[in-house]
Amino acid sequence: MSAMGIKIISTNRKARFEFFLLDSFEAGISLQGSEIKSIRAGQISLSEAYVEVDGKEAWLINAHIAPYSPANRYNHDPKRPRRLLLHKREIIQIWNQIRLKGVTVVPVQVYLKDGRCKIEVAVAKGKKLFDKRHEIARKDQEREMQREFRSEK
């Protein structure tokens, strides 16, 4: 745990590769007891998740939180929609941005902040294929530079 009380549980690495992240927001998640215990154990996947906003509420859809085995029959549905806890003005701000063509809301990471589960969501615009290729080429170039730097020492 860091000095600020933040422990990152899961990150959506695909989000940064497939989208340009324009604006980000911190939201709470409405969870059941077995879900928070499973999240604390690191059993959450955001790879197929997305956020739906209807103008009044925001929902996390398709995020997989693994069942918590000690909860047995009181367990939760792993892919149920979960309400995101945002201020009304934040929901309106997101709603106004996603009405534009090609703009969506994606979950970026889940973390514990002072014992509470938070999720960072971002308004994002999809990347084109050439943008992704450029990103891969830039990472390869950085990797090569690091290798050369290490070999010179």
Helices and strands as residue ranges (DSSP letters): E 6-11, H 13-18, E 19-29, H 33-40, E 44-45, E 50-53, E 58-61, E 64-65, G 69-74, E 82-85, H 88-98, E 103-113, E 116-126, H 129-152
